[in-house]
Amino acid sequence: MTQTSAYPTRQGNYASINGLDLYYERSGQAQEGSVPVLLLHGGFGATGMFDSVLTPALSAGRDVITVDLQGHGRTADIARALRYDTMADDIAALIRHLGLPRADVMGYSMGGGVALQTAVRHPDLVRKLVAVSAPFKRSGWYPESLAGMDRMGAHIAAHMLQTPMYQQYAQVAPHPDDWPQLWDKMGDLLRQEYDWSAQIAALSMPTMIVVGDADSLAPSHAAEFFGLLGGGQRDGGWDQSGMTPHRLAILPGTTHYDIFMSALLPAAVTPFLSSEVQP
């Protein structure tokens, strides 16, 4: 189907992969030699999460592919737990389904975790990686954020029926009655312990870490993340010889809940994705 919007034509389709009918949209005006970028939304979000700022900004000169992850947006849930690794395998399968040799992968929050695991599990398919507001271990979240995750479950769903979050979900979800199930599965996902330190340290593709200075994880965690990649270990030098191919951006006046709508995000990310930096 074709949708109209303020930015170039978006085309929505489904890919039958890994037992899912995975919904994705393509937009942009790709220039010769450009590499597509996949955008992965946060929990309870969908492809439209990036409509206001990020997708239009990145669509100039490249193919932008936004994806509705399992149980989100127009992608119906299946009898499978929500896990970062299985959703990452879905993204890898989509890249192959589209016949792309490689893609840049960028994710926000939950989508950032999926992007990280896509790079870890399928490094041959990821040219550059951008993780926005996503820690590399569960303890990277602030304690109050973890407490909210610990309480998450189907019992919360009814209290969210009057929110824009539910209204957006119900507008596009194949099965809106799955709303409580999504809350249960999200709670189960977010209570899983993980520490990807060793996997992050082994990544070779250029990686950018982006957080807000008032995010749900501390700027110090983002700096630690950057350090695992070898960044921030020495003076970059007048000739930049001491720099790594990796980047760290801490966006001022930005929280976990508005970073994906901030004009600072594409301003930070676009030069990284457009550069010729190589590992």
VEXDODO-424277 format. One line per field, with one value per residue (C-alpha): residue number from 1; x, y, z. Coordinates in steps of 0.001 Angstrom, whole numbers, always signed. Layout:
REM residues N
num <- (NUM / ...)
c1 <- (X / ...)
c2 <- (Y / ...)
c3 <- (Z / ...)
***
This chain:
REM residues 279
num <- (1 / 2 / 3 / 4 / 5 / 6 / 7 / 8 / 9 / 10 / 11 / 12 / 13 / 14 / 15 / 16 / 17 / 18 / 19 / 20 / 21 / 22 / 23 / 24 / 25 / 26 / 27 / 28 / 29 / 30 / 31 / 32 / 33 / 34 / 35 / 36 / 37 / 38 / 39 / 40 / 41 / 42 / 43 / 44 / 45 / 46 / 47 / 48 / 49 / 50 / 51 / 52 / 53 / 54 / 55 / 56 / 57 / 58 / 59 / 60 / 61 / 62 / 63 / 64 / 65 / 66 / 67 / 68 / 69 / 70 / 71 / 72 / 73 / 74 / 75 / 76 / 77 / 78 / 79 / 80 / 81 / 82 / 83 / 84 / 85 / 86 / 87 / 88 / 89 / 90 / 91 / 92 / 93 / 94 / 95 / 96 / 97 / 98 / 99 / 100 / 101 / 102 / 103 / 104 / 105 / 106 / 107 / 108 / 109 / 110 / 111 / 112 / 113 / 114 / 115 / 116 / 117 / 118 / 119 / 120 / 121 / 122 / 123 / 124 / 125 / 126 / 127 / 128 / 129 / 130 / 131 / 132 / 133 / 134 / 135 / 136 / 137 / 138 / 139 / 140 / 141 / 142 / 143 / 144 / 145 / 146 / 147 / 148 / 149 / 150 / 151 / 152 / 153 / 154 / 155 / 156 / 157 / 158 / 159 / 160 / 161 / 162 / 163 / 164 / 165 / 166 / 167 / 168 / 169 / 170 / 171 / 172 / 173 / 174 / 175 / 176 / 177 / 178 / 179 / 180 / 181 / 182 / 183 / 184 / 185 / 186 / 187 / 188 / 189 / 190 / 191 / 192 / 193 / 194 / 195 / 196 / 197 / 198 / 199 / 200 / 201 / 202 / 203 / 204 / 205 / 206 / 207 / 208 / 209 / 210 / 211 / 212 / 213 / 214 / 215 / 216 / 217 / 218 / 219 / 220 / 221 / 222 / 223 / 224 / 225 / 226 / 227 / 228 / 229 / 230 / 231 / 232 / 233 / 234 / 235 / 236 / 237 / 238 / 239 / 240 / 241 / 242 / 243 / 244 / 245 / 246 / 247 / 248 / 249 / 250 / 251 / 252 / 253 / 254 / 255 / 256 / 257 / 258 / 259 / 260 / 261 / 262 / 263 / 264 / 265 / 266 / 267 / 268 / 269 / 270 / 271 / 272 / 273 / 274 / 275 / 276 / 277 / 278 / 279)
c1 <- (+0 / +1066 / +828 / +1175 / +3072 / +5147 / +8246 / +8916 / +6565 / +6466 / +5640 / +4411 / +4816 / +4976 / +7812 / +7011 / +10043 / +10685 / +6970 / +6122 / +4417 / +6862 / +5635 / +8079 / +7975 / +10432 / +10922 / +13556 / +15319 / +18394 / +21432 / +23751 / +26084 / +24113 / +23511 / +19963 / +19328 / +16903 / +15158 / +13919 / +11360 / +11123 / +8750 / +5047 / +6075 / +5831 / +7179 / +5404 / +7514 / +10153 / +7820 / +8181 / +11929 / +14187 / +12704 / +12349 / +15892 / +17485 / +15369 / +17356 / +19731 / +19188 / +16661 / +15073 / +13393 / +11274 / +10100 / +7276 / +8885 / +7074 / +3703 / +4063 / +2313 / +1096 / +3131 / +875 / +2268 / +3087 / +3527 / +7076 / +8527 / +9834 / +13612 / +16355 / +18097 / +15034 / +13966 / +17536 / +17279 / +14065 / +15932 / +18736 / +16166 / +14505 / +17824 / +18337 / +14692 / +15209 / +18341 / +20581 / +24248 / +24491 / +22587 / +23090 / +20985 / +19744 / +17481 / +15957 / +15460 / +14139 / +14963 / +18471 / +18860 / +17616 / +20051 / +22926 / +22070 / +21688 / +25259 / +26484 / +24735 / +24949 / +27997 / +28327 / +24995 / +25607 / +27823 / +27257 / +25387 / +23586 / +22222 / +19992 / +19034 / +19972 / +22319 / +24652 / +23583 / +20344 / +21933 / +22731 / +19163 / +18536 / +17000 / +13656 / +13504 / +14228 / +11498 / +8997 / +10105 / +9724 / +6080 / +5172 / +2514 / -1006 / -2494 / -1186 / -2827 / -6331 / -4965 / -3392 / -6511 / -7084 / -3526 / -2169 / +58 / -2957 / -4859 / -1942 / -1647 / -5364 / -5398 / -2981 / -2641 / -4050 / -5416 / -5980 / -7185 / -3551 / -2788 / -2631 / -509 / +1944 / +2301 / +2935 / +5557 / +7239 / +7438 / +8966 / +11521 / +12534 / +13008 / +15563 / +19099 / +21774 / +25310 / +26678 / +30062 / +32149 / +29999 / +30177 / +33954 / +34205 / +32217 / +34235 / +31763 / +31690 / +29234 / +27577 / +26080 / +23505 / +21840 / +20105 / +21695 / +18486 / +17916 / +16826 / +20467 / +23365 / +25790 / +28525 / +27055 / +27207 / +30849 / +31533 / +29795 / +32041 / +35077 / +34223 / +34621 / +37977 / +36667 / +37720 / +40974 / +43427 / +43824 / +42434 / +45354 / +45527 / +45411 / +42687 / +45083 / +44059 / +40382 / +38471 / +35725 / +33170 / +31225 / +29508 / +26828 / +25123 / +22248 / +21573 / +18145 / +16920 / +15107 / +14385 / +10844 / +11582 / +15004 / +13477 / +11603 / +14544 / +16071 / +19417 / +19194 / +19387 / +21876 / +24165 / +23560 / +23491 / +27194 / +28163 / +26048 / +27203 / +30918 / +33417 / +34712 / +35851 / +36718)
c2 <- (+0 / +3589 / +6294 / +10032 / +12238 / +15399 / +13564 / +11336 / +8485 / +5650 / +2148 / -367 / -4110 / -7375 / -9871 / -13443 / -14401 / -16487 / -17196 / -13472 / -11255 / -8442 / -5006 / -2463 / +814 / +2262 / +5934 / +8279 / +9173 / +6978 / +8271 / +5948 / +4186 / +5085 / +2419 / +1908 / +2564 / +494 / +2342 / +291 / +1808 / +1605 / -448 / +91 / +2140 / +1571 / +2860 / +6201 / +6936 / +8573 / +10476 / +13947 / +14449 / +11469 / +9742 / +12966 / +14023 / +10705 / +10254 / +12870 / +10859 / +7391 / +4575 / +4531 / +1329 / +1491 / -1751 / -2773 / -5307 / -8403 / -7576 / -3865 / -1663 / -3609 / -6725 / -9230 / -11124 / -14825 / -17573 / -16532 / -14563 / -11077 / -11307 / -9081 / -11958 / -13300 / -9807 / -9239 / -12412 / -10982 / -7853 / -9903 / -11987 / -8798 / -7451 / -10701 / -10738 / -7292 / -8482 / -5952 / -6886 / -4675 / -1935 / +648 / -268 / +2314 / +1606 / +3539 / +2084 / -1464 / -1048 / -48 / -3379 / -5133 / -3128 / -4084 / -7750 / -7558 / -6288 / -8908 / -11857 / -10793 / -8513 / -9233 / -7510 / -4314 / -1586 / +963 / +744 / +3475 / +2746 / +5480 / +5476 / +1809 / +420 / -2494 / -4142 / -4103 / -2445 / +536 / +1795 / +4081 / +2283 / +4056 / +2900 / -675 / -465 / +514 / -2403 / -4779 / -3703 / -3969 / -6501 / -7076 / -5454 / -2082 / -2369 / -1304 / +1878 / +2858 / +2644 / +6408 / +7272 / +8272 / +5184 / +2848 / +4932 / +4703 / +966 / +303 / +2305 / -28 / -3298 / -6369 / -7580 / -4670 / -7114 / -8249 / -5043 / -6776 / -9556 / -6986 / -5502 / -8970 / -9786 / -6411 / -6813 / -10255 / -8911 / -5960 / -8092 / -10331 / -9802 / -9141 / -7838 / -7579 / -6099 / -8796 / -8798 / -4993 / -5018 / -7467 / -5303 / -4055 / -1921 / +1850 / +2377 / +5512 / +5756 / +8496 / +9384 / +12389 / +14219 / +13512 / +10020 / +6870 / +5797 / +7864 / +9697 / +7822 / +4535 / +5870 / +6810 / +3290 / +1904 / +4100 / +2854 / -777 / +85 / +1719 / +5259 / +7978 / +6281 / +8955 / +12359 / +12280 / +14380 / +17435 / +15143 / +12903 / +9960 / +9037 / +8757 / +5530 / +5023 / +5104 / +8104 / +9239 / +11947 / +13240 / +15490 / +18449 / +19040 / +15659 / +12834 / +9215 / +10214 / +12937 / +12082 / +10378 / +13619 / +15943 / +17791 / +17200 / +13476 / +13599 / +16472 / +14155 / +10944 / +12064 / +13035 / +9688 / +7684 / +9783 / +9685 / +7334 / +6230 / +2626 / +173)
c3 <- (+0 / -527 / +2094 / +1734 / +4116 / +4338 / +3203 / +139 / -674 / +1854 / +771 / +3342 / +2885 / +4815 / +4823 / +5897 / +7969 / +11082 / +11492 / +11457 / +8938 / +9615 / +8559 / +7163 / +5271 / +2801 / +2112 / +857 / -2343 / -2416 / -4232 / -6105 / -3715 / -586 / +2059 / +3399 / +7078 / +9160 / +12014 / +14977 / +17352 / +21122 / +23263 / +22487 / +19450 / +15712 / +12410 / +12924 / +16014 / +13819 / +11485 / +12965 / +12636 / +12060 / +8998 / +6972 / +7851 / +6931 / +3789 / +1887 / -240 / +1211 / +1506 / +4986 / +6163 / +9318 / +10911 / +13259 / +15590 / +16879 / +18441 / +17687 / +15160 / +12142 / +12963 / +14714 / +17687 / +17511 / +20101 / +20909 / +23782 / +23093 / +23182 / +21803 / +20051 / +18211 / +17132 / +15927 / +13862 / +12368 / +11294 / +9762 / +7900 / +6625 / +5332 / +3445 / +2277 / +753 / -1025 / +715 / +1038 / +4143 / +5915 / +8612 / +11655 / +14161 / +17110 / +19995 / +23514 / +22994 / +19313 / +20349 / +22102 / +18972 / +16828 / +19133 / +18970 / +15187 / +14991 / +17474 / +15840 / +12186 / +11845 / +8142 / +7510 / +9487 / +8026 / +10814 / +14100 / +16055 / +19541 / +20974 / +24664 / +25050 / +27736 / +27113 / +30387 / +32355 / +35366 / +33135 / +33609 / +36576 / +39607 / +39167 / +35544 / +36605 / +39246 / +36554 / +34401 / +37337 / +37759 / +34088 / +33085 / +31767 / +34874 / +33620 / +30200 / +31263 / +32824 / +29508 / +27345 / +27329 / +26381 / +22959 / +23188 / +23114 / +20572 / +18155 / +18803 / +18298 / +15082 / +13291 / +15257 / +13467 / +16830 / +19245 / +21911 / +22212 / +24166 / +27600 / +26120 / +24794 / +28285 / +29716 / +27099 / +27408 / +31180 / +30771 / +28284 / +30420 / +33540 / +31817 / +33078 / +30468 / +30187 / +26655 / +27643 / +25971 / +22837 / +22548 / +22945 / +20028 / +17577 / +14625 / +12661 / +13315 / +16176 / +17524 / +20994 / +21593 / +24893 / +26374 / +29278 / +31234 / +29831 / +31693 / +31774 / +33058 / +30762 / +32628 / +31365 / +27796 / +28375 / +29667 / +26571 / +24388 / +26307 / +25575 / +21897 / +22526 / +22456 / +24867 / +25813 / +24630 / +23035 / +19510 / +18260 / +16044 / +13012 / +14554 / +14495 / +18031 / +17178 / +16725 / +14109 / +16937 / +18176 / +21374 / +21519 / +24653 / +23608 / +25922 / +27438 / +26219 / +28028 / +27183 / +26261 / +23729 / +22261 / +19219 / +18420 / +18991 / +16049 / +17768 / +16991 / +13171 / +13455 / +15443 / +13531 / +9894 / +9664 / +11192 / +8753 / +5794 / +6569 / +5028 / +8445 / +8272 / +11064)
***
